[in-house]
Amino acid sequence: MKNLSLVLNTVMGIAIIILFYLQFSSKTLAPDEQQKEEVPTTEAIEEMIVSNDSSSKIGYINVDSLQIKYKLYDELKSKLEKKEKSYDAQLKAKSKDFQKKIEDFRKKAPNMTQFEGELKQKELAEEEEKLYQMRDEYAQRFEKEMIELNTQLYKAIKDYIKQHNELTKYDIIIGESQTRNFVLDFNKDIDITNDIVKGLNKKYNEDKASKAKP
């Protein structure tokens, strides 16, 4: 559970960038195709941009900037950090207690009978095994909680982008981050990152206010 920020940014960054897929108007798709959501390959995006005519509308989103500015991302990251600190604190406390028991055994061992010594060694071995199990259990819990919060973030962004594009009607929305670059150069006029962040945070504030009402 070390290097939380790096792990979190990488996992969430990858999840977010998957959202920025091609969105065509319904008249260009057959009925069966309209029900499918496909993440385009880099080649497909490049081909779409190259073949783009003057009537096409392209939206660009900087994923790293979105993460920094989106309030829900900070909230979920904070939750994970608190979970990590809680798990670490519990493990450290248990480990410290176990170490004291080992030191106590070492001091008393010379005065113990062979039977008492073997019994105590067995007891300490079982406790050590439980400590390892506890560590593994916390690691699994943390991973599960990270996936759940990541899914929550993914859904919030995906749902909003769909809603946003019902009004803006972009033919293609492309995303770029430090870990995944789909764009080498672009016209800054097509950058809609701030619009998306503004809308996401507005909805975030509205949802928080709604939950706070009695």
Backbone as ProteinMPNN parsed JSONL, in Angstrom:
{"seq_chain_A": "MKNLSLVLNTVMGIAIIILFYLQFSSKTLAPDEQQKEEVPTTEAIEEMIVSNDSSSKIGYINVDSLQIKYKLYDELKSKLEKKEKSYDAQLKAKSKDFQKKIEDFRKKAPNMTQFEGELKQKELAEEEEKLYQMRDEYAQRFEKEMIELNTQLYKAIKDYIKQHNELTKYDIIIGESQTRNFVLDFNKDIDITNDIVKGLNKKYNEDKASKAKP", "coords_chain_A": {"N_chain_A": [[0.82, -1.205, 0.0], [2.092, 1.115, -0.519], [3.302, 4.252, -1.923], [0.906, 5.589, -2.686], [-0.191, 7.847, -4.062], [1.041, 7.728, -6.605], [0.152, 5.216, -7.561], [-2.617, 5.616, -7.45], [-3.006, 7.847, -9.17], [-2.142, 6.736, -11.586], [-3.87, 4.491, -12.003], [-6.454, 5.702, -11.908], [-6.078, 7.613, -13.831], [-5.775, 6.112, -16.163], [-8.286, 4.943, -16.238], [-9.93, 7.175, -16.614], [-9.09, 8.173, -19.093], [-10.014, 6.313, -20.858], [-12.561, 7.076, -21.267], [-12.801, 8.97, -23.246], [-13.99, 8.713, -26.061], [-14.886, 8.041, -29.531], [-17.756, 9.806, -30.633], [-20.426, 9.605, -32.559], [-23.042, 11.17, -34.522], [-26.451, 10.018, -34.375], [-27.515, 9.542, -36.897], [-25.505, 8.564, -38.466], [-25.079, 5.974, -37.824], [-26.036, 2.508, -37.782], [-29.054, 1.03, -36.342], [-28.345, -1.137, -34.586], [-25.69, -0.585, -34.076], [-25.792, 1.783, -32.699], [-26.265, 1.14, -30.108], [-23.928, 0.326, -29.052], [-20.879, 1.0, -27.326], [-17.757, 1.854, -28.134], [-14.33, 1.87, -27.433], [-12.007, 3.723, -29.118], [-9.078, 2.882, -31.049], [-5.701, 4.207, -31.017], [-4.888, 4.505, -33.642], [-7.333, 4.64, -34.954], [-8.325, 7.052, -34.001], [-6.414, 8.844, -35.02], [-6.842, 8.46, -37.746], [-9.434, 9.417, -37.956], [-9.041, 12.106, -37.354], [-7.339, 12.942, -39.422], [-8.946, 12.513, -41.651], [-10.886, 14.296, -41.159], [-13.389, 16.671, -41.962], [-14.367, 20.105, -42.684], [-16.804, 20.404, -41.427], [-16.892, 18.81, -39.257], [-16.796, 18.366, -35.671], [-14.557, 18.756, -33.07], [-13.579, 17.842, -29.794], [-11.319, 18.47, -27.133], [-9.732, 17.092, -24.281], [-7.779, 17.613, -21.462], [-6.568, 15.245, -19.491], [-4.996, 15.117, -17.16], [-5.192, 17.701, -16.138], [-7.919, 17.781, -15.687], [-8.176, 15.913, -13.592], [-6.787, 17.238, -11.526], [-8.386, 19.463, -11.061], [-10.968, 18.529, -10.607], [-13.352, 18.155, -8.143], [-14.494, 15.835, -7.039], [-12.578, 13.911, -7.531], [-10.509, 14.673, -5.765], [-11.859, 14.246, -3.372], [-12.329, 11.447, -3.368], [-9.71, 10.53, -3.509], [-8.753, 11.449, -1.082], [-10.267, 9.875, 0.653], [-9.194, 7.344, 0.139], [-6.578, 7.738, 1.02], [-6.982, 8.117, 3.747], [-7.967, 5.615, 4.432], [-5.721, 4.055, 3.884], [-3.886, 5.063, 5.779], [-5.201, 4.326, 8.114], [-5.202, 1.497, 7.964], [-2.433, 1.055, 7.924], [-1.715, 2.068, 10.427], [-3.007, 0.278, 12.163], [-1.721, -2.129, 11.502], [0.926, -1.519, 12.189], [0.653, -1.17, 14.947], [-0.117, -3.731, 15.761], [2.143, -5.157, 14.937], [4.122, -3.995, 16.508], [3.286, -4.789, 19.056], [3.592, -7.529, 18.768], [6.368, -7.746, 18.452], [7.2, -6.994, 20.989], [6.323, -9.177, 22.462], [7.996, -11.15, 21.475], [10.505, -10.23, 22.338], [10.082, -10.39, 25.056], [9.803, -13.133, 25.342], [12.393, -13.989, 24.655], [13.844, -13.039, 26.805], [12.783, -14.501, 28.922], [13.109, -17.119, 28.155], [15.511, -18.622, 28.963], [14.844, -19.482, 31.526], [12.744, -21.171, 31.212], [11.071, -24.34, 30.88], [11.707, -27.048, 28.564], [9.33, -27.868, 27.398], [7.621, -25.688, 27.973], [8.956, -23.713, 26.512], [8.761, -24.649, 23.845], [6.012, -24.609, 23.556], [5.475, -21.884, 23.784], [6.873, -20.906, 21.567], [5.391, -22.041, 19.488], [2.996, -20.72, 19.887], [3.744, -18.064, 19.342], [4.483, -18.338, 16.666], [2.033, -18.903, 15.478], [0.727, -16.52, 15.986], [2.28, -14.795, 14.483], [1.69, -15.711, 11.92], [-0.99, -15.007, 11.781], [-0.691, -12.289, 11.747], [0.508, -11.845, 9.263], [-1.603, -12.706, 7.669], [-3.475, -10.778, 8.302], [-2.229, -8.514, 7.22], [-2.301, -9.17, 4.473], [-5.051, -9.314, 4.124], [-5.836, -6.657, 4.607], [-4.538, -5.431, 2.481], [-5.94, -6.513, 0.327], [-8.489, -5.533, 0.874], [-8.009, -2.797, 0.605], [-7.314, -2.611, -2.091], [-9.738, -3.422, -3.249], [-11.442, -1.371, -2.342], [-10.244, 0.794, -3.628], [-10.746, 0.161, -6.302], [-13.535, 0.288, -6.299], [-14.009, 3.021, -5.707], [-12.724, 4.139, -7.862], [-14.335, 3.209, -9.913], [-16.626, 4.623, -9.301], [-15.756, 7.236, -9.812], [-15.171, 7.012, -12.548], [-17.738, 6.492, -13.611], [-19.111, 8.864, -12.929], [-17.779, 10.804, -14.477], [-18.059, 9.751, -17.056], [-20.878, 9.688, -17.385], [-21.442, 12.42, -17.226], [-20.032, 13.482, -19.424], [-21.399, 12.298, -21.533], [-23.901, 13.529, -21.174], [-23.156, 16.202, -21.502], [-22.315, 16.153, -24.17], [-24.665, 15.798, -25.52], [-25.645, 18.274, -25.836], [-23.511, 19.769, -26.909], [-22.694, 18.331, -29.123], [-20.31, 17.058, -30.179], [-18.312, 15.474, -32.644], [-16.134, 13.976, -32.177], [-14.349, 13.279, -29.221], [-11.378, 13.757, -27.725], [-8.728, 12.614, -25.57], [-5.915, 13.461, -23.477], [-3.027, 12.637, -21.575], [-0.21, 12.583, -19.265], [0.62, 9.98, -19.103], [-0.73, 8.63, -21.1], [-0.774, 9.492, -24.333], [-2.733, 10.738, -26.811], [-2.653, 12.746, -28.574], [-0.534, 14.791, -30.452], [-0.321, 17.388, -31.324], [-2.442, 20.263, -31.326], [-5.181, 22.517, -31.953], [-5.636, 25.045, -29.699], [-8.128, 26.107, -29.361], [-9.99, 24.112, -29.41], [-9.961, 22.959, -26.97], [-11.776, 21.685, -24.41], [-11.564, 21.191, -21.762], [-11.817, 22.812, -19.395], [-14.525, 23.498, -19.534], [-15.726, 21.016, -19.156], [-14.761, 20.352, -16.593], [-15.858, 22.465, -15.099], [-18.596, 21.937, -15.377], [-18.728, 19.382, -14.211], [-17.933, 19.927, -11.545], [-19.956, 21.674, -10.794], [-22.171, 19.978, -10.83], [-21.263, 18.222, -8.886], [-21.275, 19.875, -6.578], [-24.015, 20.424, -6.452], [-25.034, 17.856, -5.99], [-23.874, 17.315, -3.493], [-25.073, 19.288, -1.943], [-27.7, 18.503, -2.143], [-27.654, 16.03, -0.796], [-27.089, 16.936, 1.708], [-29.374, 18.099, 2.609], [-32.073, 17.812, 4.943]], "CA_chain_A": [[0.0, 0.0, 0.0], [2.972, 2.261, -0.592], [3.229, 5.07, -3.134], [-0.513, 5.685, -3.013], [-0.482, 8.86, -5.078], [1.46, 7.228, -7.918], [-0.765, 4.146, -7.952], [-3.939, 6.207, -7.653], [-3.005, 8.653, -10.384], [-1.997, 5.862, -12.748], [-5.098, 3.715, -12.199], [-7.572, 6.587, -12.232], [-5.782, 8.268, -15.1], [-6.081, 5.16, -17.238], [-9.74, 4.776, -16.294], [-10.532, 8.382, -17.17], [-8.769, 8.376, -20.51], [-10.833, 5.387, -21.629], [-13.859, 7.701, -21.494], [-12.829, 9.901, -24.352], [-14.131, 7.867, -27.226], [-15.604, 8.655, -30.64], [-19.203, 9.882, -30.489], [-21.0, 10.045, -33.819], [-24.48, 11.432, -34.463], [-27.204, 8.783, -34.593], [-27.83, 9.325, -38.31], [-24.392, 7.912, -39.144], [-24.962, 4.609, -37.334], [-27.189, 1.621, -37.888], [-29.689, 0.856, -35.039], [-27.594, -2.041, -33.705], [-24.423, 0.037, -33.733], [-26.034, 2.873, -31.78], [-26.347, 0.62, -28.756], [-22.598, -0.084, -28.63], [-19.902, 2.023, -27.004], [-16.456, 1.261, -28.387], [-13.175, 2.721, -27.219], [-11.228, 3.668, -30.353], [-7.629, 2.743, -30.955], [-4.987, 5.427, -31.392], [-4.912, 4.576, -35.107], [-8.668, 5.069, -35.368], [-8.426, 8.476, -33.703], [-5.592, 9.565, -35.986], [-7.512, 8.386, -39.045], [-10.595, 10.289, -37.891], [-8.579, 13.485, -37.393], [-6.791, 13.193, -40.758], [-10.033, 12.563, -42.622], [-11.863, 15.26, -40.663], [-13.708, 17.776, -42.86], [-14.619, 21.363, -41.996], [-18.069, 20.377, -40.696], [-16.75, 17.978, -38.064], [-16.533, 19.111, -34.445], [-13.662, 17.987, -32.218], [-13.371, 18.336, -28.437], [-10.081, 17.963, -26.527], [-9.725, 17.162, -22.823], [-6.523, 17.304, -20.791], [-6.962, 14.377, -18.39], [-4.257, 15.489, -15.951], [-5.796, 18.934, -15.644], [-9.249, 17.423, -15.18], [-8.005, 15.274, -12.288], [-6.362, 18.231, -10.547], [-9.448, 20.438, -10.798], [-12.258, 17.902, -10.3], [-13.496, 18.027, -6.694], [-14.776, 14.454, -6.657], [-11.299, 13.19, -7.546], [-9.848, 14.982, -4.493], [-12.615, 13.606, -2.294], [-12.082, 10.009, -3.403], [-8.298, 10.335, -3.184], [-8.647, 11.661, 0.362], [-10.83, 8.695, 1.299], [-8.221, 6.266, 0.024], [-5.435, 8.056, 1.873], [-7.399, 7.861, 5.132], [-8.032, 4.161, 4.578], [-4.35, 3.556, 3.917], [-3.309, 5.43, 7.078], [-5.858, 3.514, 9.133], [-4.677, 0.134, 7.859], [-1.028, 1.079, 8.32], [-1.645, 2.277, 11.872], [-3.395, -0.971, 12.817], [-0.662, -3.115, 11.279], [2.091, -1.118, 12.978], [0.339, -1.432, 16.355], [-0.065, -5.193, 15.941], [3.538, -5.575, 14.777], [4.842, -3.542, 17.692], [2.877, -5.67, 20.15], [4.192, -8.838, 18.507], [7.794, -7.629, 18.726], [7.349, -6.98, 22.447], [6.141, -10.55, 22.925], [9.209, -11.889, 21.1], [11.561, -9.801, 23.248], [9.747, -10.936, 26.373], [10.113, -14.572, 25.29], [13.85, -14.14, 24.656], [14.331, -12.793, 28.162], [12.301, -15.538, 29.837], [13.423, -18.449, 27.62], [16.491, -19.396, 29.741], [14.237, -20.008, 32.745], [11.606, -22.008, 30.847], [11.322, -25.748, 30.563], [11.658, -27.295, 27.116], [7.912, -27.91, 27.016], [7.119, -24.314, 27.997], [9.578, -22.99, 25.404], [8.167, -25.099, 22.582], [4.62, -24.145, 23.541], [5.494, -20.446, 23.527], [7.302, -20.733, 20.183], [4.241, -22.381, 18.652], [2.027, -19.623, 20.066], [4.255, -16.898, 18.618], [4.426, -18.65, 15.226], [0.628, -18.762, 15.069], [0.405, -15.093, 16.007], [2.96, -14.204, 13.336], [0.914, -16.099, 10.747], [-2.203, -14.173, 11.792], [-0.266, -10.937, 11.381], [0.667, -11.868, 7.807], [-2.953, -12.81, 7.1], [-4.075, -9.459, 8.49], [-1.61, -7.637, 6.223], [-2.838, -9.531, 3.156], [-6.472, -8.958, 4.108], [-5.918, -5.205, 4.464], [-4.114, -5.102, 1.118], [-7.057, -6.879, -0.547], [-9.564, -4.568, 1.132], [-7.609, -1.516, 0.042], [-7.419, -2.727, -3.547], [-11.168, -3.462, -3.57], [-11.977, -0.029, -2.12], [-9.713, 1.65, -4.681], [-11.479, -0.159, -7.527], [-14.909, 0.789, -6.145], [-13.99, 4.478, -5.825], [-12.337, 4.41, -9.237], [-15.54, 2.977, -10.709], [-17.512, 5.76, -9.02], [-15.211, 8.378, -10.545], [-15.356, 6.699, -13.969], [-19.163, 6.644, -13.954], [-19.484, 10.271, -12.826], [-17.234, 11.521, -15.634], [-18.669, 9.199, -18.267], [-22.273, 10.145, -17.466], [-21.494, 13.849, -17.509], [-19.576, 13.731, -20.794], [-22.53, 11.941, -22.402], [-24.892, 14.591, -21.034], [-22.562, 17.402, -22.093], [-22.242, 16.032, -25.618], [-26.016, 15.901, -26.085], [-25.826, 19.692, -26.165], [-22.411, 20.304, -27.72], [-22.677, 17.561, -30.376], [-18.975, 16.809, -30.729], [-18.177, 14.244, -33.417], [-15.067, 13.222, -31.532], [-13.77, 13.861, -28.011], [-10.104, 13.069, -27.518], [-8.115, 12.927, -24.287], [-4.46, 13.359, -23.41], [-2.424, 12.721, -20.248], [1.231, 12.332, -19.299], [0.852, 8.542, -19.256], [-1.328, 8.182, -22.351], [-0.906, 10.624, -25.242], [-3.43, 10.479, -28.055], [-2.551, 13.935, -29.401], [0.782, 15.407, -30.473], [-0.5, 18.827, -31.506], [-3.855, 20.572, -31.518], [-5.598, 23.909, -31.854], [-6.097, 25.267, -28.321], [-9.53, 26.518, -29.372], [-10.882, 22.954, -29.252], [-9.795, 22.439, -25.609], [-13.008, 21.849, -23.627], [-11.294, 20.672, -20.426], [-12.394, 23.673, -18.359], [-15.981, 23.385, -19.601], [-16.081, 19.747, -18.547], [-14.489, 20.463, -15.154], [-16.845, 23.38, -14.538], [-19.871, 21.22, -15.295], [-18.588, 18.298, -13.238], [-17.914, 20.496, -10.196], [-21.291, 22.213, -10.528], [-23.006, 18.825, -10.482], [-20.748, 17.725, -7.614], [-21.788, 20.766, -5.531], [-25.456, 20.227, -6.365], [-25.271, 16.56, -5.35], [-23.51, 17.446, -2.078], [-26.106, 20.12, -1.303], [-28.911, 17.684, -2.092], [-27.472, 15.022, 0.245], [-27.019, 17.614, 3.006], [-30.723, 18.487, 3.024], [-32.712, 16.826, 5.859]], "C_chain_A": [[0.858, 1.262, 0.0], [2.772, 2.996, -1.91], [1.792, 5.213, -3.619], [-0.793, 6.652, -4.139], [-0.128, 8.382, -6.47], [0.511, 6.172, -8.426], [-2.122, 4.713, -8.301], [-4.004, 6.994, -8.945], [-2.933, 7.803, -11.633], [-3.293, 5.128, -13.043], [-6.255, 4.591, -12.62], [-7.346, 7.28, -13.555], [-6.117, 7.387, -16.273], [-7.585, 4.999, -17.382], [-10.411, 5.963, -16.949], [-10.305, 8.481, -18.665], [-9.548, 7.43, -21.417], [-12.161, 6.034, -22.012], [-13.934, 8.494, -22.794], [-12.815, 9.155, -25.678], [-14.883, 8.608, -28.33], [-17.099, 8.648, -30.381], [-19.767, 10.467, -31.782], [-22.49, 10.345, -33.624], [-25.225, 10.175, -34.864], [-27.481, 8.513, -36.061], [-26.708, 8.609, -39.055], [-24.239, 6.455, -38.745], [-26.229, 3.81, -37.6], [-27.755, 1.425, -36.501], [-28.895, -0.025, -34.093], [-26.309, -1.39, -33.214], [-24.597, 1.141, -32.718], [-26.034, 2.405, -30.338], [-24.972, 0.26, -28.214], [-21.739, 1.136, -28.332], [-18.532, 1.393, -27.154], [-15.358, 2.282, -28.138], [-12.287, 2.624, -28.452], [-9.748, 3.466, -30.091], [-6.999, 4.075, -31.33], [-5.02, 5.612, -32.902], [-6.256, 5.095, -35.612], [-8.858, 6.565, -35.136], [-7.651, 9.291, -34.73], [-6.252, 9.593, -37.362], [-8.703, 9.343, -39.089], [-10.173, 11.752, -38.015], [-8.092, 13.856, -38.792], [-7.91, 13.373, -41.773], [-11.101, 13.576, -42.236], [-12.114, 16.375, -41.682], [-14.107, 18.994, -42.028], [-15.892, 21.352, -41.17], [-17.987, 19.549, -39.423], [-16.387, 18.838, -36.862], [-15.729, 18.25, -33.496], [-13.529, 18.652, -30.857], [-12.126, 17.69, -27.85], [-10.156, 18.125, -25.02], [-8.35, 16.764, -22.299], [-6.865, 16.54, -19.511], [-6.271, 14.763, -17.085], [-4.862, 16.735, -15.311], [-7.169, 18.657, -15.043], [-9.138, 16.823, -13.783], [-7.668, 16.288, -11.201], [-7.526, 19.125, -10.118], [-10.772, 19.819, -10.345], [-12.354, 17.598, -8.807], [-13.736, 16.58, -6.244], [-13.486, 13.632, -6.624], [-10.556, 13.41, -6.232], [-10.534, 14.276, -3.324], [-12.311, 12.106, -2.224], [-10.622, 9.694, -3.052], [-8.078, 10.475, -1.681], [-9.176, 10.455, 1.138], [-9.839, 7.533, 1.277], [-7.014, 6.498, 0.936], [-5.756, 7.791, 3.338], [-7.465, 6.362, 5.408], [-6.628, 3.582, 4.72], [-3.707, 3.836, 5.269], [-3.899, 4.588, 8.198], [-5.312, 2.093, 9.142], [-3.223, 0.071, 8.337], [-0.878, 1.205, 9.833], [-1.976, 0.991, 12.629], [-2.31, -2.04, 12.683], [0.581, -2.798, 12.115], [1.87, -1.423, 14.454], [0.438, -2.929, 16.658], [1.381, -5.702, 15.867], [4.373, -5.192, 16.001], [4.541, -4.428, 18.896], [3.52, -7.051, 20.008], [5.692, -8.825, 18.824], [8.074, -7.624, 20.237], [7.24, -8.401, 23.021], [7.376, -11.4, 22.618], [10.355, -11.542, 22.054], [11.342, -10.361, 24.652], [10.076, -12.429, 26.449], [11.623, -14.819, 25.365], [14.427, -13.969, 26.069], [13.978, -13.945, 29.107], [12.706, -16.956, 29.415], [14.421, -19.247, 28.462], [15.897, -20.047, 30.999], [13.027, -20.912, 32.467], [12.028, -23.461, 30.67], [11.238, -25.911, 29.057], [10.216, -27.271, 26.629], [7.335, -26.499, 26.95], [7.682, -23.506, 26.821], [8.97, -23.349, 24.068], [6.735, -24.602, 22.448], [4.55, -22.653, 23.193], [5.911, -20.153, 22.087], [6.155, -21.008, 19.216], [3.204, -21.258, 18.693], [2.454, -18.386, 19.278], [4.213, -17.113, 17.099], [3.013, -18.477, 14.689], [0.224, -17.293, 15.017], [1.06, -14.371, 14.824], [2.202, -14.505, 12.041], [-0.358, -15.255, 10.635], [-1.879, -12.74, 11.37], [-0.079, -10.821, 9.868], [-0.699, -11.919, 7.107], [-3.676, -11.461, 7.173], [-3.54, -8.471, 7.463], [-2.194, -7.9, 4.837], [-4.305, -9.136, 3.028], [-6.654, -7.459, 3.91], [-5.533, -4.777, 3.044], [-5.24, -5.39, 0.123], [-8.219, -5.908, -0.376], [-9.262, -3.237, 0.461], [-7.746, -1.525, -1.478], [-8.887, -2.712, -3.986], [-11.785, -2.076, -3.431], [-11.497, 0.939, -3.192], [-10.466, 1.416, -5.992], [-12.893, 0.409, -7.474], [-14.964, 2.311, -6.32], [-13.604, 4.903, -7.24], [-13.533, 4.244, -10.18], [-16.528, 4.128, -10.531], [-17.066, 6.996, -9.794], [-15.449, 8.209, -12.049], [-16.792, 6.976, -14.403], [-19.588, 8.109, -13.939], [-19.016, 11.056, -14.05], [-17.896, 11.058, -16.924], [-20.093, 9.721, -18.447], [-22.346, 11.62, -17.824], [-21.059, 14.162, -18.935], [-20.681, 13.386, -21.799], [-23.581, 13.057, -22.391], [-24.407, 15.874, -21.711], [-22.59, 17.337, -23.614], [-23.612, 16.007, -26.292], [-26.302, 17.335, -26.514], [-24.755, 20.196, -27.128], [-22.227, 19.583, -29.054], [-21.276, 17.421, -30.992], [-18.97, 15.487, -31.485], [-17.107, 13.349, -32.81], [-14.558, 13.997, -30.317], [-12.502, 13.076, -27.717], [-9.475, 13.52, -26.206], [-6.62, 12.714, -24.313], [-4.013, 13.455, -21.957], [-0.941, 12.434, -20.375], [1.545, 10.86, -19.533], [0.301, 8.008, -20.564], [-1.55, 9.375, -23.26], [-1.549, 10.208, -26.555], [-3.244, 11.633, -29.038], [-1.138, 14.497, -29.315], [0.693, 16.919, -30.613], [-1.982, 19.089, -31.738], [-4.077, 22.081, -31.424], [-6.201, 24.117, -30.467], [-7.571, 25.646, -28.254], [-10.481, 25.338, -29.163], [-10.785, 22.348, -27.859], [-11.045, 22.734, -24.778], [-12.824, 21.364, -22.185], [-11.981, 21.498, -19.343], [-13.916, 23.621, -18.35], [-16.454, 22.113, -18.905], [-15.892, 19.805, -17.034], [-15.526, 21.348, -14.471], [-18.192, 22.68, -14.359], [-19.842, 20.104, -14.258], [-18.645, 18.831, -11.807], [-19.257, 21.123, -9.812], [-22.226, 21.094, -10.107], [-22.584, 18.243, -9.14], [-21.304, 18.554, -6.455], [-23.291, 20.593, -5.334], [-25.805, 18.916, -5.665], [-24.96, 16.619, -3.855], [-24.571, 18.219, -1.312], [-27.399, 19.321, -1.134], [-28.825, 16.643, -0.978], [-27.486, 15.652, 1.637], [-28.396, 18.041, 3.517], [-31.358, 17.405, 3.89], [-33.818, 16.063, 5.165]], "O_chain_A": [[0.431, 2.326, 0.448], [2.184, 2.482, -2.861], [1.491, 4.993, -4.792], [-1.537, 6.335, -5.067], [-0.887, 8.594, -7.415], [0.1, 6.211, -9.586], [-2.716, 4.348, -9.316], [-4.941, 6.836, -9.728], [-3.585, 8.106, -12.632], [-3.771, 5.128, -14.177], [-6.964, 4.274, -13.575], [-8.285, 7.513, -14.316], [-6.677, 7.849, -17.267], [-8.107, 4.927, -18.494], [-11.342, 5.804, -17.739], [-11.214, 8.831, -19.418], [-9.724, 7.706, -22.604], [-12.815, 5.602, -22.961], [-15.01, 8.663, -23.368], [-11.776, 8.993, -26.319], [-15.45, 9.675, -28.094], [-17.661, 7.634, -29.966], [-19.613, 11.655, -32.065], [-23.119, 9.845, -32.691], [-24.696, 9.351, -35.61], [-27.666, 7.357, -36.441], [-26.924, 8.1, -40.155], [-23.365, 5.763, -39.266], [-27.334, 4.35, -37.638], [-27.026, 1.627, -35.53], [-28.777, 0.298, -32.911], [-25.886, -1.61, -32.079], [-23.678, 1.428, -31.951], [-25.821, 3.211, -29.432], [-24.848, -0.077, -27.036], [-21.853, 2.169, -28.991], [-18.175, 0.496, -26.39], [-15.451, 3.426, -28.584], [-11.852, 1.526, -28.799], [-9.234, 3.836, -29.036], [-7.656, 4.956, -31.882], [-5.161, 6.732, -33.393], [-6.321, 5.878, -36.56], [-9.464, 7.261, -35.951], [-8.146, 10.292, -35.249], [-6.229, 10.611, -38.055], [-8.958, 9.993, -40.103], [-10.837, 12.544, -38.683], [-8.388, 14.941, -39.292], [-7.852, 14.249, -42.636], [-12.115, 13.697, -42.923], [-11.167, 16.959, -42.207], [-14.174, 18.914, -40.802], [-16.059, 22.2, -40.293], [-18.903, 19.576, -38.602], [-15.761, 19.889, -36.996], [-16.146, 17.146, -33.146], [-13.384, 19.871, -30.765], [-11.895, 16.496, -28.044], [-10.588, 19.166, -24.525], [-7.824, 15.708, -22.649], [-7.389, 17.118, -18.559], [-6.892, 14.739, -16.022], [-5.02, 16.807, -14.092], [-7.535, 19.23, -14.017], [-9.909, 17.175, -12.89], [-8.193, 16.213, -10.09], [-7.633, 19.496, -8.949], [-11.608, 20.51, -9.763], [-11.526, 16.863, -8.268], [-13.241, 16.156, -5.2], [-13.33, 12.754, -5.775], [-10.034, 12.462, -5.645], [-9.879, 13.775, -2.411], [-12.067, 11.567, -1.145], [-10.341, 8.705, -2.376], [-7.315, 9.718, -1.082], [-8.603, 10.061, 2.154], [-9.67, 6.829, 2.273], [-6.499, 5.562, 1.547], [-4.909, 7.3, 4.085], [-7.071, 5.898, 6.478], [-6.379, 2.726, 5.57], [-3.058, 2.963, 5.845], [-3.191, 4.183, 9.12], [-4.998, 1.548, 10.2], [-2.835, -0.847, 9.06], [-0.036, 0.548, 10.445], [-1.316, 0.652, 13.611], [-2.019, -2.764, 13.635], [1.207, -3.696, 12.677], [2.785, -1.879, 15.139], [1.001, -3.336, 17.674], [1.783, -6.569, 16.643], [5.215, -5.962, 16.463], [5.441, -4.773, 19.662], [3.936, -7.661, 20.993], [6.219, -9.78, 19.396], [9.07, -8.186, 20.694], [7.97, -8.77, 23.941], [7.753, -12.266, 23.408], [11.081, -12.421, 22.518], [12.287, -10.751, 25.339], [10.557, -12.924, 27.468], [12.077, -15.736, 26.049], [15.365, -14.66, 26.464], [14.768, -14.316, 29.975], [12.654, -17.884, 30.222], [14.212, -20.443, 28.665], [16.411, -21.06, 31.473], [12.365, -21.364, 33.402], [13.179, -23.764, 30.355], [10.756, -25.022, 28.354], [9.92, -26.717, 25.571], [6.645, -26.149, 25.992], [6.968, -22.711, 26.21], [8.692, -22.474, 23.248], [6.298, -24.223, 21.362], [3.694, -22.216, 22.423], [5.361, -19.251, 21.455], [5.975, -20.284, 18.237], [2.616, -20.898, 17.673], [1.632, -17.74, 18.627], [3.94, -16.181, 16.342], [2.816, -17.968, 13.586], [-0.519, -16.87, 14.131], [0.477, -13.457, 14.239], [2.091, -13.643, 11.169], [-0.751, -14.843, 9.544], [-2.684, -12.069, 10.724], [-0.463, -9.819, 9.266], [-0.915, -11.262, 6.089], [-4.383, -11.061, 6.248], [-4.299, -7.684, 6.898], [-2.54, -6.965, 4.115], [-4.75, -8.685, 1.973], [-7.517, -7.031, 3.143], [-6.139, -3.866, 2.479], [-5.47, -4.616, -0.805], [-8.855, -5.508, -1.351], [-10.128, -2.627, -0.166], [-8.233, -0.564, -2.074], [-9.238, -2.067, -4.975], [-12.558, -1.647, -4.288], [-12.252, 1.81, -3.624], [-10.785, 2.367, -6.706], [-13.396, 0.943, -8.463], [-15.853, 2.83, -6.996], [-14.101, 5.907, -7.752], [-13.722, 5.025, -11.113], [-17.181, 4.553, -11.484], [-17.889, 7.716, -10.36], [-15.873, 9.142, -12.73], [-17.03, 7.612, -15.43], [-20.328, 8.555, -14.816], [-19.76, 11.872, -14.594], [-18.25, 11.871, -17.778], [-20.467, 10.147, -19.54], [-23.192, 12.035, -18.617], [-21.655, 15.018, -19.588], [-20.872, 14.092, -22.79], [-24.081, 13.473, -23.436], [-25.17, 16.544, -22.407], [-22.855, 18.34, -24.277], [-23.705, 16.179, -27.507], [-27.091, 17.583, -27.426], [-25.05, 20.955, -28.051], [-21.676, 20.146, -29.999], [-21.093, 17.644, -32.189], [-19.549, 14.5, -31.031], [-17.167, 12.124, -32.916], [-14.36, 15.21, -30.377], [-12.551, 11.867, -27.487], [-9.661, 14.659, -25.777], [-6.113, 11.89, -25.073], [-4.55, 14.255, -21.19], [-0.46, 12.084, -21.453], [2.591, 10.52, -20.084], [0.819, 7.022, -21.089], [-2.427, 10.195, -22.991], [-0.982, 9.426, -27.318], [-3.628, 11.522, -30.202], [-0.603, 14.661, -28.218], [1.532, 17.648, -30.083], [-2.692, 18.242, -32.28], [-3.251, 22.813, -30.878], [-7.165, 23.444, -30.1], [-8.196, 25.518, -27.201], [-11.636, 25.529, -28.784], [-11.437, 21.343, -27.575], [-11.338, 23.891, -24.479], [-13.802, 21.149, -21.469], [-12.652, 20.945, -18.471], [-14.534, 23.691, -17.288], [-17.44, 22.119, -18.168], [-16.757, 19.36, -16.279], [-16.015, 21.018, -13.391], [-18.842, 22.814, -13.323], [-20.806, 19.904, -13.519], [-19.323, 18.257, -10.955], [-19.646, 21.104, -8.644], [-22.983, 21.235, -9.147], [-23.425, 17.821, -8.346], [-21.756, 17.993, -5.456], [-23.786, 20.61, -4.207], [-26.733, 18.855, -4.859], [-25.687, 16.047, -3.043], [-24.927, 17.865, -0.188], [-28.096, 19.442, -0.127], [-29.814, 16.396, -0.287], [-27.842, 15.001, 2.619], [-28.568, 18.312, 4.705], [-31.203, 16.216, 3.611], [-34.454, 15.205, 5.777]]}, "name": "protein", "num_of_chains": 1, "seq": "MKNLSLVLNTVMGIAIIILFYLQFSSKTLAPDEQQKEEVPTTEAIEEMIVSNDSSSKIGYINVDSLQIKYKLYDELKSKLEKKEKSYDAQLKAKSKDFQKKIEDFRKKAPNMTQFEGELKQKELAEEEEKLYQMRDEYAQRFEKEMIELNTQLYKAIKDYIKQHNELTKYDIIIGESQTRNFVLDFNKDIDITNDIVKGLNKKYNEDKASKAKP"}
